[in-house]
Amino acid sequence: QGIHHAGLTVPDLAAARRFFEEALGFALVGEKPDYPAAFLSDGVVMLTLWQVADAATATPFDRKKGIGLHHFALRVADDLDALHRDLAARDDVEIEFAPEPLGAGPARHMMCSIPGRIRLELIAPAS
C-alpha cells in the first residue's frame, strides 16, 4: 500500500527542516521538541526528521560500506532543470549529477547530497 513515511536521522534538525521547506516546499505538520523531531509533508510524502544525539560524534553513512539507506527518491514536477539550478545555488546542497535521462528515458533524474549528507534523488516524469 505504499510507504507511510520515511524517517531520517540528521545532525542538524533546523538545517534539514529548512532545506525541505525552502527547497522542496514541504510544510511542518508536527514536531516533538523534547525528542527532538520534526514531521514534514508535501501533501503526498511524509518525512520524519530526528536530531542525532551528538552530531560531533555521529558517523555519516557511507553508501559503499554501510548498510542502510543508500538514498531516497522524490518525484518532482516537470521542470527538473530549474530545480537543479535552484539547488546548485544553495550552500547546503552538493550536486552529485545534473539532470539526465533515467535509463532509456523519457523520465529524467538527478542526485544530490542534502544537509546531513543524505543522498536525495529527484525524478521528473516524462513531459
Disulfide bonds with the S-S distance in Angstrom:
none
